[in-house]
Each structure stands twice: as structure tokens, then as C-alpha cells.
Amino acid sequence: MKLRSRATVRKAVTAAIGHHIDLLAIKLDVTRLEDAHAAVAAAVTKFGRIDVVVNNAGNFYAGFFEELSAEQMRSLPSTTTPSVLGKPSLRGAV
């Protein structure tokens, strides 16, 4: 998976919804506990508190099931299933 730079992501978010003082776009891989803690810390630093967490993470690979790599197969339940159930790293970080 190719990672996008922070500047590229910020530019894409601004192009899509504009710039707003109450917007915080940050890197967050919900499968990484340290990302969850960093995201919570950034939000609390900027806004003072967190009222609501919406976890809308998920992976989708188009194509035939048989053509998915082992890494793609491993990533599906580690992101998608906990998103539905509430990823423990996000719940614990908040």
C-alpha cells in the first residue's frame, strides 16, 4: 500500500470540504495502538476534549477472492471486523 504524504492528504481534504478551524485531519491506522493514542492526543490538544468517536475504518479489495494476497486477507479482519465491534485501540485511547 502506498502511503500519502501529510501535505497531500491535507490538500485533498481541503479540496473536498474546504478549510475549517474545527477540522483535524490526521494519520490513523486503527490496527496500530500507537496511532490511536497519537490521534487522541492530537484531538485533545486541538479541541480540549473528545465528545464522539466515529470509527469508519475498513478495507475493500475488488476482484476475485482467489486473487487476494495473504497480506490482503490478513488485513481484512484486522481492520473491518473491529470497526464494526469498536476497535479496542480507539476505545482504550479515548
C-alpha positions as CSV (number, residue, x, y, z in Angstrom):
1,M,0.0,0.0,0.0
2,K,1.4,3.4,-1.0
3,L,1.3,6.0,1.8
4,R,0.4,9.5,1.0
5,S,2.3,12.4,2.5
6,R,0.7,14.6,5.2
7,A,0.7,17.5,2.7
8,T,-1.0,15.5,0.0
9,V,-3.7,14.4,2.5
10,R,-4.2,17.9,3.8
11,K,-4.6,19.2,0.3
12,A,-7.1,16.5,-0.7
13,V,-9.2,17.1,2.5
14,T,-9.2,20.9,1.9
15,A,-10.1,20.4,-1.8
16,A,-13.0,18.1,-0.8
17,I,-14.5,20.1,2.1
18,G,-12.7,23.3,2.4
19,H,-10.6,24.7,5.3
20,H,-12.2,25.0,8.7
21,I,-10.8,25.8,12.1
22,D,-12.7,22.8,13.6
23,L,-11.2,20.3,11.2
24,L,-8.3,18.0,12.2
25,A,-7.1,15.6,9.5
26,I,-4.5,13.2,11.0
27,K,-2.9,9.8,10.1
28,L,-4.7,7.0,11.9
29,D,-4.2,3.3,11.3
30,V,-6.8,1.7,13.5
31,T,-4.7,-1.5,13.7
32,R,-1.9,0.4,15.4
33,L,-2.4,1.2,19.1
34,E,0.3,4.0,18.9
35,D,-1.6,5.7,16.1
36,A,-4.8,5.6,18.1
37,H,-3.1,7.2,21.1
38,A,-1.4,9.9,18.9
39,A,-4.7,10.7,17.2
40,V,-6.5,11.1,20.6
41,A,-3.6,13.3,21.9
42,A,-3.7,15.5,18.8
43,A,-7.5,15.9,19.1
44,V,-7.4,16.7,22.8
45,T,-4.6,19.2,22.2
46,K,-6.5,21.0,19.5
47,F,-10.1,20.8,20.9
48,G,-9.6,20.2,24.6
49,R,-11.8,17.1,24.7
50,I,-13.4,14.4,22.6
51,D,-17.2,14.1,22.7
52,V,-17.8,11.4,20.0
53,V,-15.6,8.9,18.1
54,V,-16.9,7.6,14.8
55,N,-14.8,4.7,13.6
56,N,-15.5,4.2,9.9
57,A,-12.4,2.2,9.1
58,G,-12.5,-0.7,6.6
59,N,-10.7,-2.4,3.8
60,F,-12.1,-3.4,0.4
61,Y,-10.3,-5.2,-2.3
62,A,-12.2,-5.5,-5.6
63,G,-11.6,-8.6,-7.7
64,F,-11.8,-12.4,-7.3
65,F,-11.4,-13.8,-3.8
66,E,-8.8,-16.3,-5.1
67,E,-6.6,-13.4,-6.3
68,L,-6.1,-11.7,-3.0
69,S,-2.7,-12.0,-1.4
70,A,-2.1,-13.4,2.0
71,E,-1.4,-9.9,3.3
72,Q,-4.7,-8.6,1.9
73,M,-6.5,-11.5,3.5
74,R,-4.9,-10.8,6.9
75,S,-5.7,-7.1,6.7
76,L,-9.4,-7.5,6.2
77,P,-10.5,-8.8,9.6
78,S,-7.9,-6.8,11.5
79,T,-9.5,-3.5,10.2
80,T,-13.0,-4.2,9.1
81,T,-14.3,-6.5,11.9
82,P,-13.0,-4.5,14.8
83,S,-14.5,-1.4,13.2
84,V,-18.0,-2.9,13.5
85,L,-17.4,-4.1,17.0
86,G,-15.5,-0.9,18.1
87,K,-11.7,-1.1,17.8
88,P,-10.3,-1.7,21.3
89,S,-7.3,0.6,20.5
90,L,-9.6,3.6,19.8
91,R,-11.9,2.8,22.8
92,G,-8.9,2.5,25.1
93,A,-7.2,5.6,23.8
94,V,-10.2,7.8,24.4
